[in-house]
Amino acid sequence: MTTATTADPRFAAARQVADAVLLEGYVLYPYRASAAKNRLRWQFGVLVPPAWGPAHGEHAFQRTEVLMEPRGDATLALELRFLHAQRRTVQRALDDGGFADTDELHLADRVLVPWDEGTEEHVELSFPVSELTGDGITVPFTRPARDDTEAVLDTDGRTAGRLVRRTEAIEGVLRLRAVELDGAYRVFRLTAVVENTSPWTPAAAADADREAALPRSLVAAHLLLGLDSGSFLSMTDPPEWAREAVAACDNRHTWPVLAGGAGRADVVLSSPIILEDHPAIAPESAGAMYDATEIDEILALRTAALTEQEKREARGTDARAAAVIDLADSLPPEVLERLHGAVRSLREVTGPDGPEQITEIPDEEAVFRPDTPWWDPARAGTADPARDRISVDGTPVGPGSRVLLRPGPRRTDAQDLFLHGRAAHVEAVLHDVDGGVHLAVTVEDDPGADIRREQGRFLYFQPDEVTPLEDA
């Protein structure tokens, strides 16, 4: 039977990261609707109406597949979260008591402008895992269209205008299915599909742009999954016996990671933004700034430095933007100092007897070790990226060498994966302070390779991510 989970406590820690996923890029510095970067919004996890999506290269569904080991009569809790974009228009008050649309409504403390607001939506369900087997379960959901009007009062209590919000209808469906896999362990593959099933079809060319589709879309859609008894398997670092089954999982337009704190495996966050297992919000963060790819300290200082007119425009753009302005203006010095930097862990970089002495440096390849700082000017073998060579599969590799790129999926990003199997030229051998070695390369047949060399803008791979090729 389907029941509401009512803010499942297991999701409390994961929900902090899920909130960041929900609102990533919602409104960006300088937090004004007039800023160019705030005119193209809703980039992540947008599930559009199926009649509009295929012709415009966007998706109407997302599919999550993850392995789980439920114990006994385990129950699966699920929370679908997304933003529903509602269109806000601004009207000024007329002398005759009526209202008229306006591009700007100037008030003493803010400047109101038309804007698409995002309201949070949740679909919360709970099922015994046994009910998900066989054909699974299909749960439709709807959000009706509505119109709301909010009076706007100036600081003197006078009616200055009103805000008119139009929310379009949304229809969707959740499909859940669990299949027990063959093997020595009781393991299920859980499939969760979220689909926009809106019947809306553009009636005219004017309705065929993204702005018309967005109010009928599920924005930043993601799932929280939890087991009351049992655990999920990591999709990025599964046990050896489960690697083949994990590789067979089909995840589309989203990616599931273990969430809810280090060491826990009973909660999964399936996110349209690529994350690692057990993601967490930095404890130094003083509040949401809706741009988790930036540094809080920089955003706070820049925001505090906005002019009063710019702050009035930001406050009138969105309530969340107004909260960022108030946060930046109220941060005490000790909080700003805490944002300046943090040491997550300390470790000993030398042995108890001090640095190990290197008595001989081979001619063909320099030897660098973590316990011998490469920046020590007294050392005989200082780093020279333009001449250093290292051994890869028994072959000396250095500047001018040709290599085949085969980036490792566990420590690379999606862009590097597109270069798998491409040939490249090594430009330099670099050594970091922890003793790691990195190869700076340019890809063969890259028309911008000369510019990259001139500017020193290379791609970087580790030695075990390349295979030596015969030099041209």
N, C-alpha and C positions, 0 to 999 in steps of 0.2 A: 504494500500500500504506500502511496505517496504522502509524505508529510512535510511540513515546513521545518527547516532546521533552526530557524530563529537565531541567527548569529552564533553558529556553532563555535564553542570556545576553542576547539582545536585549530581554528583558522585565525586566531587572534594575532599571532606573530607573523604568519604568512600574509595577513591582510595589509600589513604595513608596506610590504613590497608590492602587493597587488594594487594598492592605492597609487603607488608611484607609476606602475604600468598603466593604470586607468587614466592618469592625468599627465603622463609624459608628453610634453609639447602642447599642452592645452592652451597655454598663453605664455609667450616667451618675452624675455627682456627686450625692449624697455616697457613691456606690458601694456602697450597701447594698441588699439584696433587699427590705427593708422600706420603702424610699422609694417614694412613689407613682409617680414617673416611671419606676421600674424594674419596674413591674408590667405595663405595656403595652410590649412589646418587639418587635423584628424588624419594623421599619416599611418597610424598603427592599428592593426586588428579591425579594420573597417569591413563589415559584412553588408554588402549593398543589395538592393532588390534584384532578384535573378533576371528580370527582363532588361535590366540596365547594365549589369556587370560585365558579361562576356564581351560585348562590343567595345568596352572601354578598359579592358585589361584588369578588372578588379574582381574580387571573389564574393560569392554569396554564402559561403560556408567555411568552416574550419573543422579539422578532424584531429582528434587526440587519440593516440594509442599508447598505452603504458601497461607494463606487467605488474601484477599484484599477487600477494600471497595472503589471502584472507584466512582467518582462523575461526573455526566453528561456524556459528550463525552470524557472521560478520555483516555489518550494515555499512553501506556506502553513502556518505553525505556529499552533496554537490551544491556548489554555488556558482551560477553564471552571473557575471558582472559586466556591465557595459554602460556607455554613455548614450543618452538619447538627445540628439541635437534639437534644440528648439529655437526658432527664429524670433528675435526680439526687434521690434520697431519702436521708434521714439516719436511721440507726438507732443506738440506744445499747446498750451491752453490759449484759446482765443477769447477776445473780450466778450463775445456773445455767449460764452459758456461752452462752446464746442471745442474740438481738437483738430489739429492738422499735422500730418507727417512732417518731420524735420530731420535733417542730417546731423544736427547738433543741438543739444539743449544745455545751455550754460547755467550752472548753479554755483552757489558760493563755494561749495566744497568739491565739486566734481563737474565733469563735462560728459553728459550721456550721449551715446552714439548707437546706431543700429549694430547688432552683434548676435552671433549664434552662441547661445549658452548650452552647456552640457549638464543634463540632469542625470544623476546616478540611478541605474535600474538594476534590480537583483531578481534572479529566479532561484529559489532555494528548495531543494528536494532531498529526500532521503529514502533509500530502498535497501532491503535485504539483498545481498549479493545473489542469493539463489533466485530472486525474481528477474535478474538480468540475463540469465542463461536462455538458451533456445533462441527465439526470435527477438529477445530483448524488449525494451520499453520505449515508447514514443510519447513525448509530452509536448503538446503545442502550448504556446503562450502568446498573449497579445498585450499591447499597450494602446489604448484608444486615443483618437485625436481629441484635442481640446484647445480652447482659447481662454486665456487669462488676461486680466487687465489689472495693473497696479498703479495707483495714484502716486505722483511724484510731488513731494512737498519741498519747497526751498527751506533754508535755515530759519526764515521768519515765519514758517507755518503756512505760507501762501501756496496754493496749488499752482505749480509751474507747468505741469503737463502730465503725461502718463506713459507707461510702458505697456505695449500690447505684445503678448507672447502667443505664437501659434505653434502647437505641437502636432505633428502628423502621426497617423497611426503606424504602428509597427506590428508585424506578425512574424513569428518564428517557431522553430521546433527544435527540441532536444531529443536525440536518439542515443540510447545507451544499450550496450550489449557486452556480455562477458562470456568468453569461450575458454574452457579449461584445456590446457595444453598437455600433450603426452610427455611423460618423463617421470623422474624419480620424486619430484617435488610437486606439491599441490599449487600450481601456478595458473593464473587466469590472465588472458589478454583482455583488457578493458578498452572498448572503443566508445568514445563520446563525440558525437557530431552536433555542432551548433549550426543551424541554417536559417538564413533570412528567407521567409516564404511570402513576403509582401506581394500582393497582386498588382501593385502599382506599375503602370507602363507609361512612359513619356507620351503625352498627347500631341506634342508639337516639338519642333526643333528647339524652341526656347526652353523646353523642359528636359532636354537631353544632356545638359551639362551636370557636372558633379554637384554643384550647389543645389540642384533640384533633388538629387538622389540622397544627399546626406541626411536630411531630416527623417528619412524613411529607412535609415541604416542603423545597424548595431555598431557603435564606435568603440574602439579599444576593447573588444570582446575578449574575455579570458575566463578560465575555469579554476575554481578551487575544488579539489577532491580530497576526501578524508575517509579513512577506515577506522571504525571504533575498535576493531580487533584484527591485527595483522599489519602488513607493511607493503609498501611499493618498492620496486627495484629501480635503481638509478638507470637512466637512459644513456648517460655519458660514461659511467664507470660501473657497469654491472658485474656481478660475479662471473667467473669464467664459464660456468655451466650454462649461464643464461645469455651469453653474447649472441649466439645465433638467433635466438628468439627475439632479443631486443633489436637486432639488425632487421628483422622481418616486420617490425612495427611500421605502420604507415602514418606519419604525422604530416599534416598539410596546413600551412599558414599559421602554425602555432608550434610550440615546443614545450614538453612537460619536464619540470625539474623538481627534485625533492625540496620541500620548503618547510617552514615551521621551526627552524633552528637547527644548529649542527647536532648530528647524532640522531635526529628523528627521521623516520621513514614512513610515518602514517599520514602525511599530507603532501599533496602534489599541487604545484601551481603550473597550469598550462598557459603560457604567455606568448603573445605575438612578437615580443621582443626577446631575442636570444639571451638567456641567462645561464649561469652555472648553478649547480646544486647548492642549496642552502643560501640563497642570496639574502642580504640584510641591508637595512638602511644604516648609514654611518651614525654612530651614537652622537657625534658632534653636531649633526644637522639640527638647526633650531626650528625648522618648519619647512613645509613644502614650498618650493620655488618653481615647480613645474618644468624643470629643465635639468634632469638628473645627469645629463652628459656634461654639464658644466660644473665649476667649483663653487660651492656655496659662498665662500669668502668673497670671491670676485663678484658674484651676483649681488650679494648684500651691499658691498661697498659701492658698486655702480648704481644700484637702485637708490641708495641713500643720497647719492650725488645728483639725482635728477632734479631739475628745476621744479618750483612749486606748480607751474603751469603743466609740466609734463606729469607730475603726480596727480593733478586734478583729472587729466585725461585718462590716466591709468585707472584711477578709482572709478571713473564713469564707464570704463570698458567692461569690467566684470567684477563681481563680488570677490572672486578668488584673487584677481589682480590687486584689488584694494587691500586684501589681507596681506599680500606680499609687501606692499608699500608700507603698511603699518608695522609689519615685522621688521623691515630694514630700518625704519626710523626709531624703533624702540630697543634694538639689540644693545645690551650693556657691553662695556669694554671686555669684561672677562669672557663673554660668549664669543665675541669676535676673535679674541686671542685663541680660544679653543679651536676655532675654525681654521686657524693659520696652519695647523699641521698636527699629525698624530703618528706615534710609533705603535704599530699593531703588535709587534713581537721583537724580541731581541735574541740574538744567538751569538755564540762565540765563533769568531772567524779565524782564530789561531789556536794552536794546541797549547797545552799547559807549559811547554818549554819554549814558547815563542815561535816565530816563523821558522819554517824548515828552510835550510840553506840549500840553494841549487849550486852545485859545484861545477856543472858542465852544461852548456847550451849547445845542442846539436846544430850543425850548420844549416840543414835544410828546413827545419821547423823549430820555432821558438816554443819553449815549454812555459806555460803559465799555470799557476796553482792558486786556489782561493786563499791560502794562508801566506802568500807573498804578494803584497800590493804592487800592482804594475806601475804605479805612479812614482815609486821610490827612485829618485835620480841616482842613487848609489848603485843600483843594480846594473849589471853588465848588459842584460838582455831586455832593453826597453821595448815597448810595443811600437810596431811600425806597420800600420794597416796597409801601406802601399807595397810592402815586400814580404810580410809574414805569410807563411804557408802552414797548413795543417794537414794531417793525414785523414782521409776519408776512404774507408774500405781498402786501406793499404796504398792509396794513391795520393801523392802530394797535391793539394788544392790551394790555390792562391790567386792573386790578381791575374786576369787573363785566362784562367781555366774555364772550360765549359762544363756545365752540370745540368742534370735533369732534375726538375723540381718535383718533389713529392711531399707536400706539406702534411704534417700530422694533424688529424682531425681534432685531437684533444686540446691543442694549444694554439689553434689558429683561428682566423675569422673567415667569414664566408667569401670575402674577396680573394684570399689566398687560395681557397679551394678551387677557384676557377683557373688557377695557373697549374694545377696538377698535370704533370706530363709535358709541360713546356720546357724548352731548352733555354738556358740563361748563361750570361757571362759573369764571373766573379769580379767585382771591382775592388773589394777590400776585405781583409780579415780583421774583425774587431773583437776585442776582449773586454768584458765588463768587470766591475769591481768584485763580483762574486765568483770570478773565475770562469764564467760562461763564454762561449765562443759564438760569434754571429757572422754570417757571410752576407755582405752587401752585394746585391746582384742587379743586373738589368736584363730584361727578357729579350731574347732574340726576336727580330722583326718588329720591335716596338719603335714606331716612328718618332717617339719622343725621347729615345735613349740618349741622344747627344745632349739634349737639354737637361735631362736628369743628371748626367755626369757633370755638366757645367755647374749645376746648382747643388750637387751632392745629395740629391733626393733619390735614394735607392729603396729597393725592397730588401727585407732582411729575413734570412732563414737560418736555422741551426744546422750543424753538420749532418745530423741524422735525418734531415729533411731533403737531402740532395744525394744524387748519384753521379759520380764523375763520368764525363764523356771524353772522347778523344778530342783534343784541341783541333780547331779548324786550321 
